[in-house]
C-alpha cells in the first residue's frame, strides 16, 4: 500500500503523505519514488504536497522533497507545500528551504497560491 494519496482539486493535483513518522530508509525510498511518479499526473502543472499528518521525518525525506521539487520544475510544474508541523517547519527554516520551496500554512492557501499573479501578470 502506498504511503501517499492523490486527488484532484479543480486543476491542482493534491498529494498527501499518510505516514506520520517517516524515518526508515526503505520507507523514505518508497515515498520518494511514489512522489516522482505523481508529477506526470498533474493536470495543469500545479502540485500541492500536504504534510498534514506527518509529525516526524528523517533528513533523507527532506532530500526527497527537494528532489520532488526539482522533478516538478523539470516537468514545468509548480510545487506548493502546506500543512507542515511546527517541528518540521523549524527544520525547514534552519535549512533555509523557504528560499527553494513555496510553503503555505494550509491546503486552501496553497491551492489559492496558484491564482496569485504578479504586478505585470
N, C-alpha and C positions, 0 to 999 in steps of 0.2 A: 504494500500500500504506500502510495506517495505521501510525503510529508508536506506537499504543497497542494493547495486547492486554487482553481482558477474560475473566474466568472467574468462576464462582460457587463459593464455598466455604461449604457449609452454607447460611445465609441472608444471606451477605455477598457483595457484588459487589467483586471484586478487580480493580483497573485497574493495569496496568504500562506504563510508558513504555519502549519498546525502544531508543530512540536514546541513545547515550552522551554526545553533545555536542549541546546544544540552544542554538544561538547565532543561527542565521539567522532573520530576521523572518518569512519565509513559512512556515518550519518551525514556528515558535512559534505563528503564527496557526492553522495546521492542527491542531496538537496541542491548542491551546486549544478550537477548535471541536469536535474529537473528544471531548474530556473533557466538555464541556457536553452532548453528545448521550448520554452514558452514564448521566446522572443518572436518567433515566426508567426505566432497566432495573434499578435496584437493587431486589431482591425485597422487602426488609424495611426499606428506608430506611437501610441500612448500606453504606458505601462505604469501601474501603481503597485508597489510592493509594500504590503502592510505587515508589520511585525507585532500586531496587537497581542497575540498570545505568547510571544517569545519573552521569557524572563532572563535567560542567560544564553550567551553564545560564545564559543571559543574564537580566538583571533583568526583562525583559519576560515571561519564562516564570514568574518568581515571581509577577508580577501575574496571570497566567493561573491559577495555582494558587489565589490568593486569590479570584479571580472564580469558580472552580470550587467553592470552599468556600461562597461566598455563594449560588450556584445550588443547592447541596445543601441549605442551610438553608431556602431558599425552597420547596423540594420536600419539606420536613420529613424530610430525610435527614441522617445524621451522617457526616462525613468524618474518617477517620484517615489520617495519613501515616506511612510507615515506610521503613526501609532507606535512609536518606539518607546520602550520603557525608560524610566529615568536613569537607571544604572547603565544601560546600553547607550543611551544618548550621551551620557557623560564621557564614555569611552570614545564615541564618535567625535565629540568636541575636542578631547585631548589629542586625538589623531588629526584634527582639523579636517574631518571628512565633509563638513558642511561646505567646504570650498569645491569639492568634487561632486558631491551628491546633493540633489534637491530634496530637502527634508521638510515635511509638513506635520502639523500637530495631529491631524486625524484624516480619515479616508475622504471625507467630504471636501476638505480644503485641498487635499492632494489632487482629487479629480477636478475641482474647480480651478486649480492652478494651471491647467492646460488652456483654459479660456482667457487667461490674462494676456493682454497684448502690451507691447512697449509703446512708447510715445509715437513712434512712426509706423506702428503695425496695425 
